Amino acid sequence: MRNTLVIFIISLLAVSCSKDKYTSAPQIKFESVSPDRVSSGVTFGSPEIPVITLSVTDSEGDLGFKTGKDTSYIYIKNLLINRMDSFVLPDIQSVATKNFQAEIRINVFDILRGSTRPRPKVDTLRYEIYVVDFAKNKSNKVTTAPIYYVVP
């Protein structure tokens, strides 16, 4: 009986302390980066270009692009050179619903430009990323795992 009460109290605390998965402000989580190494001579469309994968949730599903109406953005900051870029999310209104959950994949070819310095031969790149929805709610910020940019 005593063990049952302890397990019940621990379970109740775990449930009551859990963060709500769906909030008005989008919530993002860094999932992976693959591959984690790229050469400076890589060309657009190459399978060697790293792809950052994030998961995103939003209670209203007000993300994406609506022609002539609203736009939400993803912001990516290169922490090595302190450069910020932003990209429009695609039109996802046909699938965006209440309690929206999706995966975002970011091809880092465009954000690799300007990343390297003359030395060292390998730069360690990290990116800080957040999303802003139609209502201008800003998500949490996540930082990626390192991407190694090799200069031959």
N, C-alpha and C positions, 0 to 999 in steps of 0.2 A: 504494500500500500504506500509506504513512504517513498519507494523508488518511482512509483507511478506519479505521485504528486510532484516530485522533483523534475521528472521528464515533462510533465504537463506545464510546469512553470517555465522551464527552459524553452519549450516549444512556443508558449505564449509570448515570451520575450523576443524570440527570433522573428515571429510573425509581426509583432507590433513595431519592431525596430527596422523592418525592411523598408527600403525606399520605394515609393510608388514608381512603377515602370513607365506609366504614361502620365506626362505632365504637360501643361500648356507650353512651357519652354521645351524645345526639342532636347533629347538626351542622346549623346553619342558615346560610343565605346570603341576604342582601338581594338581591332581584331588581329591584323597581321600585316606584314609587308613581305612581298615575295617577287622576285629574288631580292636579297638584301645587299647585293653587290652589282655595280654597273660601271662600265668603262666610259670614258669621256667621248669616245668615237661612236657610241651607239646611235642608230638612226631610227627615225619615227617608224612605228609598226613592228619593231624588233621584239621578239619574246624576252629579250634581256632587260627590257625596261621594267623597273619595279612598279608594282601595283599595291597601293595602300588600301586595305579593306577596313571599313568601319561599319558598326551597326547603329541604326538610328531609330528612336521611337518618338512619337508625338501624339498627344491626346486628340488634337483636332485634325491632324493630317494636312495642315496648311503649309506644305512644302512644295517646291518645284517652281514651275513657270506657267503663268496664265497669260496668253497673248493679250496685250493692251491693258492688263489689270494689275496683277501682282507678280513679284519675283522674289524668290528666296535664294540666298547665296550660301556657298561654302567658302570659308576664309582659311587660307593656308599660309602660315608664316615659316619661312626658312630660318631656323634659329642660328645657323652658322653665319649668315650675312645679314640677318635681321631684316629680311625683305618679305613684305606681305603681298599676296596675290588673292584675288577672289574669282570665283567661277559661278555662273548661273547653274542652278540645278535644272535638270530636264523637266519637261511637262509630264507629270505623273498623276494628274487629276483623275484619270480613268481608273486608277488603282488606289488613290489616297482616300482613306476612310477614317472614321473615328478610331482611336487606338491604333494608329498606323505604326507598322514596324517594317523596316527594310534594311538592306545592306547597300552601302555605297562603296564603289570601287573607283579609286583615283589613280589614273595613269600619270606617273610623275615626270613624263618627258618634258612637258612645258615648264614645270617648276624646277627642273635641273639646270636650266640655262642660268648662267651667272653664279653658279654655286662654287666653282673652284677658285682657288688662289694659286699663284705660281708654285708654292711649296706648302705642305708636303705632297708626296706623290699620291697619298690617299686622304681624302677628306671624309670625315664622319658627319653625315647629314642627319638632322632630326627636324621634324616639322611639328608645329603646333596648329591644331585644327579646331574650328568651331563652325556651327551652322546658325543662320538667322532665318526664321520663318516669316510668313506674310505679315503677321502681327508685330514683327520686329522683336520677337522673343529670341534671346540669344541662348544657345545651348551651353553646356559645360565645355571646357577646353580639354583636349586630349593631346598627348605628345606621342609621336610614333617611336617605334624601335629604330635603332640606327640603320642608315643606308650607307654603304661604303662606296664612295665615288672614286674610282681609280683613274689616275692620269698616267698614261704610258710614257 
